[in-house]
Amino acid sequence: MSDNNYPMLGFGLMRLPENDGVIDLDKVCSMVDKYMASGNTYFDTAYVYHGGNSEKIVKEAIVKRYPRDSFTLATKLPAWSIKTLEDRDRIFNEQLERMGTDYVDYYLLHSVEDGNNYDVYEKFDCFNWAMEKKAQGKIKNFGFSYHGTPKLLREILDKHPEVEFVQIQLNYADWNSGLIQSGELYEILSSRNIPITVMEPVKGGTLAKADPEAEKIFKQARPDMSVASWALRFVGSLPGIKFILSGMSNEEQMDDNLKTFTNFEPLTDSDKEALEKAKAIMFSFDLVPCTGCRYCVDGCPSNISIPDVFTALNDKRKFPNDMRPIFYYNGLTSKYGKASDCLSCGQCEGVCPQHLNIIELLKEAADKLENASF
């Protein structure tokens, strides 16, 4: 188990091992046993994971097999399933029944972000509702998982000081990302002393591998550590992090993560130098050199928010298998025109200080962001 001064490894139950499309209970139980034996105790699930079966597995693999006070459970309320005030209790009670427990240690509003999800939580008074559940002892700690802008995060925290923790996507690839803005979200929460739970520390597995040149840098610095461990250690070295979630799909991933968190070693100065060198290789992509001046936006007959489209396109170029650029783009185009709405009028290119070939870039954006399959 890691030192108390460092975060605990959280077992994310979103990518569990399956056999013919069904969660493999025996493998999950084996992983749970190994995880618990290491001294870690935090399990994270949600109403929608594995089509609702993740919460059911909690009951079979954890609740039935361990004393309730020996572990902590986190689950989430989904905005997209709430149509009436009654739905809040209906969903929550179903979650308790699925998991076989009468309380939840950490309860979150799921995927709070600019637009529809946050609007739903406010419309149905979910923050006050959660506080009522806490007063009843049904929820021990209340927070939300967050995928929105820094601006909205500040507004929510100002409006809802009752929030006790926030879960954000945080990793070294997204620290300075114009799309995720992990670094700024972290600074906002840290400045308010709000405990942070981290999701996607390895960016969905993307940071578990590296180009041979980058991997060589990692191995020269730390021969016995995996590429994935560098991502976990980057996050774990930051003050204010309480839990770091990993959606472990097999025992190999479990073993590697436990190795990282047992006698956890934060990044040294030489480690940080090595990481920066590796990042320079890993992220040396050909990106759209848009400066975000927005001269192209005024006068666009299709009302396309071109710089924001390019933000999504750049992330999609860097991480082709990542769905976050798609989610971001879908939210963007609910308010603005799509890249495919471009009329090729050339107005934008005529005012672009960077002389970008915007028409062709929008065609690429339409192909990569509008035609992606989930």
Secondary structure as UniProt FT lines:
FT   TURN            4..5
FT   STRAND          8..12
FT   STRAND          18..19
FT   TURN            20..21
FT   STRAND          22..23
FT   HELIX           25..37
FT   TURN            38..39
FT   STRAND          42..44
FT   TURN            47..48
FT   HELIX           49..52
FT   HELIX           53..58
FT   HELIX           59..63
FT   TURN            64..65
FT   HELIX           68..70
FT   STRAND          72..78
FT   HELIX           79..81
FT   HELIX           86..99
FT   STRAND          104..112
FT   TURN            114..115
FT   HELIX           116..123
FT   TURN            124..125
FT   HELIX           126..135
FT   TURN            136..137
FT   STRAND          139..146
FT   HELIX           150..159
FT   TURN            161..162
FT   STRAND          165..169
FT   TURN            172..176
FT   TURN            178..180
FT   HELIX           182..191
FT   TURN            192..193
FT   STRAND          196..199
FT   TURN            201..205
FT   HELIX           206..208
FT   HELIX           212..221
FT   TURN            223..224
FT   HELIX           227..236
FT   TURN            239..240
FT   STRAND          241..246
FT   HELIX           251..261
FT   TURN            262..263
FT   HELIX           269..282
FT   TURN            295..299
FT   TURN            301..302
FT   HELIX           306..318
FT   TURN            320..321
FT   HELIX           324..332
FT   TURN            333..335
FT   HELIX           339..341
FT   HELIX           347..351
FT   TURN            353..354
FT   HELIX           358..370
//
